[in-house]
Amino acid sequence: MADILEVEPTIVARPVDRPLARGPVERRHDPDDRCVGRLHPTPAAVSRSTASMSTPTS
């Protein structure tokens, strides 16, 4: 992400740390490159998202 935004990695890491601490996403290491950390939604976040999409709005 830092490469895409053309910023230092620490600039991207700080905002990502907040949702990691709260739990909606988790970081998984890339099996092909241990230096790469990929963000994935947690099962709880997916459930909340799915539930909110199926709730009708008026």
C-alpha positions in Angstrom: 0.0 0.0 0.0 2.9 2.4 0.8 4.3 1.8 -2.7 1.0 2.6 -4.3 0.5 5.8 -2.2 4.2 6.7 -2.6 4.7 7.2 1.1 6.9 5.6 3.8 5.6 2.3 5.2 5.3 3.8 8.7 2.8 6.3 7.4 0.5 3.5 6.3 1.2 1.2 9.3 -0.2 3.6 12.0 -3.7 3.9 10.6 -3.8 0.2 9.9 -2.9 -0.6 13.5 -6.2 0.9 14.8 -8.5 -1.6 13.1 -6.1 -4.4 13.9 -6.4 -3.5 17.6 -10.2 -3.3 17.5 -10.6 -6.6 15.7 -12.3 -6.1 12.3 -9.2 -7.1 10.4 -6.3 -9.4 11.0 -2.8 -9.4 9.4 -1.6 -12.6 7.8 1.8 -13.2 6.4 2.1 -13.9 2.7 3.4 -17.5 2.4 5.6 -16.6 -0.5 7.1 -13.5 1.1 7.3 -13.3 4.9 8.0 -9.5 4.7 4.5 -9.0 3.3 1.6 -8.7 5.7 -1.9 -8.9 4.1 -5.0 -7.6 5.8 -8.1 -9.8 5.9 -11.5 -9.2 7.5 -12.2 -11.3 10.6 -15.1 -13.7 10.5 -16.9 -11.4 13.0 -16.5 -8.4 10.6 -17.8 -10.4 7.7 -20.8 -11.5 9.7 -21.6 -7.9 10.7 -21.1 -6.7 7.1 -23.3 -9.4 5.7 -26.0 -8.7 8.3 -25.9 -4.9 7.6 -26.3 -5.5 3.8 -29.3 -7.7 4.3 -31.1 -5.2 6.6 -33.6 -3.1 4.6 -33.3 0.6 4.9 -36.1 3.0 4.5 
